[in-house]
Amino acid sequence: MAHEHTPDKIVVTTPTGNVGSRVLRLLLRAGVRPTLLLRDPDRLDPAVRERVDTVRGDQGDVDTVLRATRGADRLFWVDPPTTGDDPITGHARMGANAARAVEENGIGHTVFLSSVGAEKRHGAGEIDGLARTERALDATGANVLHLRCGYFFTNLLMELDSLREGVLPTLWPLDFAMPWVDPRDIGEVAAARLLAGGWSGRQVQAVHGPEDLSFSRVAEVLGSVLGREVRADRVPDDDVRAGLRSVGLSAGQVEGVVGMAAGLREGFVPEQERDVLTTTPTTLAAWAHTHLRPLF
């Protein structure tokens, strides 16, 4: 009888995040006891804590990362949000820590949560930092998969006050269509690739969601789900800059946010086309009915 190989140790970073939490649940259902690297293990559901191993610490601390990944066969790596004045440098530092762990601990397979736009390498705001992490992991020569993900549905949760007033603000042209995706679906792709064997080298897989959406179309969908009129409203870049500065963001942090839209809205086409591998099932309407409608 043939025996399937089961990875001895899978390490998951940001396991309480929108994507990491889904990765964690699926690994548990697959019979894996993952190792979780996170700042506060007390945030985990008690029923989950007894089924995982935890390492308390910050991904910005290379010694903690090395300790958490010692003996690891596979790694799910997410650059966590950084609080420094320059988010691109912060991502690069996180990526360097991941790459060092891959090299020193001989991690066989790494799945990295990247973004559509990282293929530009420069000129896409904070996404440039994810590109630097991609390059650091590539330089290890290990088996690495970069998940280039679309715009998260969950970003809409940051616009609740505006949506209650019937407005969906955006930096993007209202008719510019781009990939939108449910983070839960990203987690399913990540978990599947962590558990799968047989892939090697440096790979890229886009996660584009079910369809490309413009902000005008998003407003229509939300209006239908919420039972109220919602209109998309393009906000000038300088107005967004002023608003971000007013809440204490540094110049680097402001440009990290504004630059993501500015760098991708003019003539940018994702490196990977939409196909059966890059398309995921959850629609915006289904997500909004479950997660947004109860808040109104």
C-alpha positions in Angstrom: 0.0 0.0 0.0 1.4 3.4 -0.9 1.8 5.9 1.9 1.3 9.6 1.3 3.9 11.9 2.8 2.5 14.2 5.6 4.6 17.2 6.4 6.1 17.0 9.8 6.0 20.7 10.6 4.1 23.5 8.9 4.6 27.0 10.3 1.9 29.6 9.8 2.4 33.3 10.4 -0.4 35.8 11.1 -2.8 32.9 12.0 -5.5 35.3 13.3 -5.6 37.4 10.1 -8.2 37.2 7.4 -6.2 34.7 5.3 -4.1 33.0 8.0 -7.1 32.1 10.1 -8.5 30.2 7.1 -5.2 28.5 6.4 -5.1 27.4 10.1 -8.6 25.9 10.1 -8.0 23.9 6.9 -4.7 22.5 8.1 -6.4 21.4 11.3 -9.1 19.6 9.3 -6.4 17.9 7.3 -4.9 16.4 10.4 -1.9 18.7 10.7 -0.8 20.1 14.0 0.7 23.4 12.8 3.1 25.7 14.6 1.9 29.3 14.8 4.1 32.3 15.1 2.1 35.2 16.6 2.5 38.0 19.0 -0.4 37.0 21.3 -1.4 33.3 21.5 -4.2 34.3 23.9 -6.1 35.6 20.9 -6.6 32.1 19.7 -9.8 30.2 20.3 -9.2 27.9 23.3 -10.4 24.9 21.2 -7.7 25.7 18.6 -4.9 26.3 21.1 -4.9 22.7 22.3 -4.4 21.5 18.7 -1.5 23.7 17.7 2.0 24.6 18.9 2.7 28.3 19.4 5.7 30.5 19.4 5.1 34.0 20.9 7.0 36.7 19.1 7.3 39.3 16.4 8.2 38.5 12.8 10.5 41.5 12.9 12.7 39.6 15.3 14.9 37.3 13.3 15.8 35.1 16.3 12.2 34.5 17.0 11.5 33.6 13.3 14.5 31.2 13.2 13.3 29.6 16.5 9.7 29.2 15.2 10.8 27.7 11.9 13.5 25.3 13.2 12.7 21.9 11.7 9.9 23.2 9.5 9.1 21.5 6.2 6.7 24.2 5.0 6.1 27.8 5.8 3.1 30.1 5.2 4.6 33.6 5.3 2.7 36.9 5.5 4.4 40.3 5.9 2.5 41.8 8.8 1.6 45.5 8.8 4.5 47.5 10.0 4.4 50.6 12.2 7.6 52.3 10.9 7.7 55.5 8.8 8.7 53.5 5.7 6.4 50.5 5.0 8.5 49.4 2.1 11.6 49.1 4.2 9.5 47.3 6.8 8.4 44.7 4.3 11.9 44.2 3.1 13.1 43.6 6.7 10.3 41.0 7.2 11.2 39.4 3.9 14.9 39.2 4.8 13.9 37.4 8.1 11.8 34.9 6.1 14.6 34.3 3.6 17.1 33.7 6.4 14.8 31.2 8.0 14.3 29.4 4.7 18.1 29.2 4.2 19.3 28.4 7.7 16.5 26.0 8.6 16.3 24.3 5.2 12.5 24.9 4.7 11.5 22.9 1.7 8.4 24.9 0.6 7.3 28.4 1.3 4.0 30.0 0.3 4.1 33.8 0.4 1.1 36.1 0.5 2.0 38.7 -2.1 -0.2 41.0 -4.2 -1.2 41.7 -7.8 1.2 44.5 -8.7 4.3 43.0 -7.1 5.4 42.0 -10.6 6.0 45.7 -11.3 8.8 45.7 -8.7 8.8 49.5 -8.4 6.2 52.2 -8.5 3.2 50.5 -6.7 3.5 52.1 -3.2 3.5 49.6 -0.3 3.3 46.7 -2.8 6.9 47.4 -3.7 7.7 46.0 -0.2 6.0 42.8 -1.1 8.1 42.7 -4.3 11.2 43.0 -2.2 10.1 40.0 -0.1 9.5 38.0 -3.2 13.0 38.8 -4.4 14.5 37.9 -1.0 12.7 34.5 -1.0 13.7 33.9 -4.7 17.3 34.4 -3.8 17.3 31.5 -1.4 16.9 29.1 -4.4 14.3 27.1 -2.3 10.9 26.1 -3.5 8.8 29.2 -3.2 5.2 30.1 -4.3 4.1 33.7 -4.5 0.3 34.2 -4.3 -0.4 37.4 -6.2 -3.8 38.4 -4.7 -6.4 40.9 -5.8 -8.1 43.6 -3.8 -9.6 42.1 -0.6 -13.4 42.3 -0.1 -12.6 42.9 3.6 -11.1 46.3 2.7 -14.7 47.5 2.5 -15.0 47.0 6.3 -12.8 50.1 6.6 -15.5 52.2 4.8 -18.4 51.4 7.1 -19.1 55.0 8.1 -19.1 56.2 4.5 -21.2 53.3 3.3 -23.8 54.1 5.9 -24.0 57.5 4.2 -24.4 55.9 0.9 -20.9 56.6 -0.4 -18.1 54.3 -1.4 -14.9 56.5 -1.6 -12.0 55.4 -3.8 -8.7 56.5 -5.2 -9.4 54.4 -8.4 -11.1 55.6 -11.6 -14.8 54.5 -11.1 -14.8 52.4 -14.3 -11.5 50.7 -13.8 -12.0 47.0 -13.4 -9.6 44.9 -11.3 -9.5 41.6 -9.5 -11.4 41.5 -6.2 -11.2 38.5 -3.9 -12.5 37.0 -0.6 -9.5 36.4 1.8 -11.2 33.1 2.8 -10.6 31.9 -0.8 -7.0 33.0 -0.7 -6.6 30.9 2.5 -8.0 27.9 0.7 -5.5 28.2 -2.1 -2.6 28.7 0.3 -3.6 25.7 2.4 -4.0 23.5 -0.7 -0.5 24.4 -1.9 1.0 23.9 1.5 -0.4 20.4 1.7 0.3 19.5 -1.9 3.5 17.8 -2.9 5.2 17.7 -6.2 5.8 21.4 -6.9 9.3 22.8 -7.1 11.2 25.9 -8.0 9.9 29.5 -8.0 6.3 29.7 -8.9 3.6 32.5 -9.0 -0.1 31.9 -8.8 -2.5 34.8 -9.0 -5.7 34.7 -6.9 -8.1 36.9 -8.8 -11.5 36.2 -7.2 -14.5 35.4 -9.4 -14.5 38.5 -11.6 -12.9 41.9 -12.2 -14.9 44.7 -10.7 -14.9 48.4 -11.0 -15.8 50.6 -8.0 -19.0 51.6 -9.8 -20.0 48.0 -10.1 -19.0 47.3 -6.5 -21.3 50.2 -5.4 -24.2 48.6 -7.4 -23.7 45.2 -5.8 -23.4 46.7 -2.3 -26.6 48.8 -2.8 -28.5 45.7 -3.9 -27.3 43.7 -0.9 -27.8 46.4 1.7 -31.1 47.6 0.3 -30.0 51.2 0.0 -28.4 53.5 -2.6 -24.6 53.4 -2.7 -22.6 55.5 -5.1 -18.9 55.3 -5.8 -17.0 58.6 -5.4 -13.5 59.1 -6.6 -11.4 61.1 -4.1 -8.4 63.1 -5.4 -5.0 61.8 -4.3 -4.1 65.0 -2.5 -7.3 64.8 -0.4 -6.5 61.3 0.6 -3.0 62.4 1.5 -4.3 65.2 3.7 -6.7 62.9 5.4 -4.1 60.3 6.2 -1.7 62.9 7.5 -4.4 64.3 9.7 -4.6 60.9 11.5 -0.9 60.8 12.1 0.5 58.8 9.2 4.1 59.6 8.2 4.9 60.7 4.6 6.2 57.2 3.8 3.1 55.6 5.1 0.9 58.0 3.2 2.7 57.4 -0.1 2.6 53.6 0.6 -1.2 53.8 0.5 -1.7 56.3 -2.3 1.0 54.8 -4.4 -0.7 51.4 -4.5 -3.6 52.9 -6.5 -1.5 55.4 -8.4 0.9 52.7 -9.6 -1.7 50.2 -10.8 -4.5 52.2 -12.2 -2.8 53.5 -15.4 -2.2 50.8 -18.0 -1.4 48.1 -15.6 -2.3 44.5 -16.5 -1.6 41.6 -14.1 1.2 39.3 -15.2 -1.1 36.3 -15.0 -4.4 36.2 -16.9 -7.6 35.2 -15.4 -8.1 31.4 -15.9 -9.3 28.3 -14.1 -6.4 28.4 -11.7 -6.5 32.1 -10.8 -10.3 32.4 -10.5 -11.9 31.7 -7.0 -15.6 31.2 -6.3 -16.9 33.6 -3.7 -18.7 36.5 -5.2 -18.8 40.0 -3.7 -22.6 39.7 -3.3 -22.3 36.5 -1.3 -19.5 37.9 0.9 -21.4 41.2 1.5 -24.6 39.4 2.5 -22.7 37.4 5.1 -20.2 39.9 6.5 -21.5 43.4 5.6 -25.3 43.3 5.7 -25.4 42.3 9.4 -23.5 45.6 10.3 -26.3 47.8 8.8 
